[in-house]
Amino acid sequence: MTAFSRSDLIGANGYPNVYWGWGGEDDDMYLRVVRKLKKTITRYPIEIARYKMIRTHDHTSGKANPHRHTILYSKYDYSLDGINTTNYTLHELKFFKLFTLINVTLVEERFEDIRLRLRIKSKRKH
């Protein structure tokens, strides 16, 4: 569960687009908040706020992203990925009282293209 002001979400350049599969995007967003925005994150004690993932009976987790640590620990420039680089096809925009449903398809980027775009140095094999 995460809540942002509009200015903070824009200041962090939104969520990353470079994590495909399970893992990395939440840790990346944490780093955007503490490094780029220079802010702290408030985590309320369990007596005040509890979070539990709701899963359906047929839920299956995505495969772990094998490149998540390479991207996360590269300390890439957050201006190279996020709101300003999001490519999508809009399918539906529906307004409700409490939220807006935005249905899109994202285009998955190959890791080599991500690495080049973020200027992550490749590891040399010996």
C-alpha positions in Angstrom: 0.0 0.0 0.0 1.6 3.3 -1.1 0.3 6.8 -1.3 2.0 9.7 -3.0 1.2 13.4 -3.5 1.1 14.2 -7.2 4.2 16.4 -6.9 6.2 13.6 -5.2 5.1 11.0 -7.8 6.1 13.4 -10.6 9.3 14.3 -8.8 10.3 10.7 -8.5 9.5 10.3 -12.3 6.8 7.7 -11.3 7.4 4.0 -11.0 10.1 2.3 -13.0 9.2 0.6 -16.3 12.3 -1.6 -16.5 11.3 -4.5 -14.2 9.5 -7.3 -16.1 8.5 -10.3 -14.0 8.6 -10.5 -10.2 10.8 -8.2 -8.1 12.7 -5.0 -8.0 10.1 -2.3 -8.8 9.1 -1.7 -5.1 12.8 -1.5 -4.0 13.5 0.9 -6.9 10.6 3.1 -5.9 11.9 3.2 -2.3 15.3 4.3 -3.6 13.7 7.0 -5.8 12.0 8.4 -2.7 15.0 8.4 -0.4 17.7 9.3 -3.0 15.9 11.5 -5.6 13.3 13.1 -3.4 15.4 13.0 -0.2 12.4 12.0 1.8 11.7 9.3 4.4 9.0 6.6 4.3 6.5 6.2 7.1 5.6 2.7 8.1 2.9 2.6 10.7 3.1 0.0 13.5 1.0 -3.2 13.1 -1.4 -1.9 15.8 -2.4 0.9 13.4 -2.0 -0.6 9.9 -1.9 -4.1 8.7 -1.4 -5.2 5.1 -2.2 -8.6 3.6 -2.1 -9.7 0.0 -5.4 -10.9 -1.3 -4.9 -13.9 -3.6 -7.5 -15.8 -5.6 -7.3 -19.6 -5.6 -5.8 -19.7 -9.1 -3.2 -17.0 -8.4 0.3 -17.7 -9.7 3.3 -15.5 -9.1 5.3 -14.1 -12.0 8.7 -15.5 -12.7 11.5 -13.7 -10.9 13.2 -11.1 -13.0 16.8 -12.3 -13.5 18.0 -8.8 -14.1 16.3 -7.1 -11.1 19.5 -6.8 -9.0 21.6 -5.6 -11.9 19.2 -2.8 -12.6 18.5 -2.0 -8.9 22.1 -1.7 -7.8 23.4 0.1 -10.9 22.4 3.5 -9.4 21.1 4.5 -12.8 19.8 8.0 -13.4 16.1 7.9 -12.6 15.4 10.5 -15.2 16.1 7.8 -17.8 13.1 5.7 -16.8 9.7 6.4 -15.5 6.8 8.6 -16.4 8.8 10.3 -19.1 9.6 7.0 -20.9 6.4 5.1 -20.5 5.1 3.6 -23.9 1.7 2.1 -23.9 -1.5 1.6 -25.9 -4.6 2.9 -24.2 -7.6 0.6 -24.4 -10.1 2.1 -21.9 -10.5 5.1 -19.6 -13.4 4.8 -17.2 -14.2 7.3 -14.4 -15.7 6.2 -11.1 -16.4 8.2 -7.9 -13.3 7.0 -6.0 -10.9 6.1 -8.8 -10.2 6.1 -12.5 -9.7 2.8 -14.4 -7.0 3.1 -17.0 -6.6 -0.1 -19.1 -3.4 -0.1 -21.2 -0.9 -2.5 -22.8 2.8 -1.9 -22.1 5.5 -3.0 -24.5 8.1 -5.2 -22.8 11.6 -4.1 -23.4 14.5 -6.5 -23.8 17.1 -6.3 -21.0 19.9 -5.4 -23.4 17.9 -2.4 -24.6 17.2 -1.4 -21.0 20.9 -1.8 -20.1 21.8 0.5 -23.0 19.1 3.1 -22.3 20.0 3.3 -18.6 23.7 3.2 -19.3 24.3 0.2 -17.2 27.8 -1.2 -17.9 27.8 -4.9 -18.9 29.7 -7.3 -16.8 32.7 -8.8 -18.6 33.0 -12.5 -18.5 36.5 -13.9 -17.8 
